[in-house]
Amino acid sequence: MEELFVAADSPAVGLDGLGNVDWDRAVLTFSSSIELMHLQTNGFVIWSALVDRKEPPAPQYLDMPDMVILWRQGEQCRIRTIDDGELQALLKLRRGMTFGALCRDVALSLGEEAGMMLVGRWLGFWLSDQMVVAINDRGQAEPPCL
């Protein structure tokens, strides 16, 4: 988790020019500040309630751990829960899978329409949250950011 605070700043990919990307060949490079973490307790829910000035639930261990993604967006540290599908997508992409191959994998599991909607939503999150620092569609993958 230390890397979250000390990772080198990398400018995020902007939205302009995304229409020119060959998404079938695109390899996404994510910020080095990204951390994935399993949570064994409802501490995140408690923290979120406190931030929202709501009554927090009682502390408890979770039956199934929550997965969260942490990243730095400029000077701010961010956190949100992710489901197993997004976790697997992030792991595959960070290992160098092309965006097109991810789309095909998800479409095989969920059907083409539902799969494309879900992958599009994830991409929207990653871009708007400034997690993506490069998109390479020239056939040469960046070294994976594990």
C-alpha positions as CSV (number, residue, x, y, z in Angstrom):
1,M,0.0,0.0,0.0
2,E,3.0,2.3,0.4
3,E,3.2,2.6,-3.4
4,L,-0.1,4.4,-3.4
5,F,1.5,7.4,-1.7
6,V,4.9,7.4,-3.3
7,A,4.2,6.2,-6.9
8,A,5.5,8.6,-9.5
9,D,2.9,10.9,-11.0
10,S,1.7,9.9,-14.4
11,P,-0.6,12.0,-16.5
12,A,-3.9,10.2,-17.1
13,V,-5.2,9.5,-20.6
14,G,-7.6,12.2,-21.7
15,L,-10.9,11.6,-23.4
16,D,-9.8,13.4,-26.6
17,G,-8.5,11.0,-29.2
18,L,-10.2,7.9,-27.9
19,G,-12.2,7.6,-31.1
20,N,-8.9,6.9,-33.0
21,V,-7.9,4.0,-30.8
22,D,-7.9,0.5,-32.3
23,W,-9.7,-1.0,-29.3
24,D,-9.2,-4.6,-30.5
25,R,-5.4,-4.2,-30.3
26,A,-5.3,-1.7,-27.4
27,V,-3.2,-2.5,-24.3
28,L,-4.1,-0.3,-21.3
29,T,-1.4,0.8,-18.9
30,F,-2.7,1.6,-15.4
31,S,-1.2,4.0,-12.9
32,S,1.5,2.5,-10.7
33,S,-0.4,3.9,-7.7
34,I,-3.2,1.3,-8.0
35,E,-3.5,-1.2,-5.2
36,L,-6.0,-4.1,-4.9
37,M,-6.9,-5.2,-1.4
38,H,-9.2,-7.7,0.3
39,L,-11.1,-6.4,3.3
40,Q,-12.0,-8.9,6.0
41,T,-14.2,-6.5,8.0
42,N,-16.9,-3.9,7.2
43,G,-14.4,-1.1,8.0
44,F,-14.9,0.5,4.5
45,V,-18.7,0.7,5.1
46,I,-18.1,2.2,8.5
47,W,-15.6,4.8,7.0
48,S,-18.0,5.6,4.2
49,A,-20.9,6.2,6.6
50,L,-18.7,8.5,8.7
51,V,-17.7,10.5,5.7
52,D,-21.3,10.8,4.7
53,R,-22.2,11.9,8.3
54,K,-24.4,8.9,8.7
55,E,-24.7,6.4,11.6
56,P,-22.1,3.7,11.0
57,P,-23.0,0.0,11.3
58,A,-21.4,-2.0,14.1
59,P,-18.0,-3.4,13.3
60,Q,-18.0,-7.0,12.1
61,Y,-16.1,-9.6,10.1
62,L,-17.4,-10.3,6.6
63,D,-18.6,-13.7,5.5
64,M,-17.0,-13.0,2.1
65,P,-14.1,-10.5,1.9
66,D,-14.8,-7.3,-0.1
67,M,-12.3,-6.4,-2.8
68,V,-11.4,-2.7,-3.0
69,I,-9.3,-0.7,-5.4
70,L,-7.2,2.1,-4.1
71,W,-5.5,4.7,-6.3
72,R,-4.2,8.2,-6.2
73,Q,-6.0,10.8,-8.3
74,G,-3.8,13.8,-8.3
75,E,-3.2,14.6,-4.6
76,Q,-6.3,12.7,-3.4
77,C,-6.3,9.0,-2.4
78,R,-9.4,7.2,-3.7
79,I,-11.0,3.9,-2.8
80,R,-14.0,1.9,-4.1
81,T,-15.3,-1.6,-3.9
82,I,-15.1,-3.8,-7.0
83,D,-16.7,-7.0,-7.9
84,D,-14.9,-10.2,-9.0
85,G,-15.6,-9.5,-12.7
86,E,-13.9,-6.1,-12.6
87,L,-11.1,-7.5,-10.5
88,Q,-10.4,-10.3,-13.0
89,A,-10.6,-7.7,-15.9
90,L,-8.0,-5.5,-14.1
91,L,-5.7,-8.4,-13.5
92,K,-5.9,-9.6,-17.1
93,L,-5.4,-6.1,-18.5
94,R,-2.5,-5.3,-16.1
95,R,-0.8,-8.5,-17.4
96,G,-1.0,-7.3,-21.0
97,M,-4.3,-8.7,-22.3
98,T,-5.6,-6.5,-25.1
99,F,-8.9,-4.7,-24.6
100,G,-10.4,-6.6,-27.5
101,A,-9.5,-9.9,-26.0
102,L,-11.1,-8.8,-22.7
103,C,-14.3,-7.8,-24.6
104,R,-14.4,-11.2,-26.3
105,D,-14.0,-13.0,-22.9
106,V,-16.7,-11.0,-21.2
107,A,-19.0,-11.4,-24.2
108,L,-18.6,-15.2,-24.1
109,S,-19.6,-15.2,-20.4
110,L,-22.5,-12.7,-20.5
111,G,-23.5,-12.4,-24.1
112,E,-22.4,-9.7,-26.5
113,E,-24.7,-6.9,-25.5
114,A,-24.4,-7.3,-21.7
115,G,-20.7,-7.9,-22.0
116,M,-20.0,-4.8,-24.1
117,M,-22.1,-2.7,-21.7
118,L,-20.2,-4.0,-18.7
119,V,-16.8,-3.6,-20.2
120,G,-17.7,-0.1,-21.5
121,R,-18.8,0.8,-17.9
122,W,-15.5,-0.4,-16.5
123,L,-13.6,1.5,-19.1
124,G,-15.6,4.6,-18.3
125,F,-14.8,4.2,-14.5
126,W,-11.1,3.7,-15.2
127,L,-10.8,6.7,-17.5
128,S,-12.9,9.1,-15.4
129,D,-11.0,8.0,-12.3
130,Q,-7.8,8.7,-14.1
131,M,-6.4,5.2,-13.6
132,V,-5.3,4.7,-17.2
133,V,-2.0,6.4,-18.1
134,A,-1.4,5.0,-21.6
135,I,-3.3,3.2,-24.3
136,N,-1.0,1.4,-26.8
137,D,-2.7,0.1,-30.0
138,R,0.4,-0.3,-32.1
139,G,0.9,-4.0,-31.2
140,Q,3.7,-3.5,-28.6
141,A,2.5,-4.1,-25.1
142,E,4.0,-2.0,-22.3
143,P,5.6,-4.0,-19.5
144,P,2.8,-5.3,-17.2
145,C,2.1,-3.3,-14.1
146,L,1.3,-6.0,-11.5
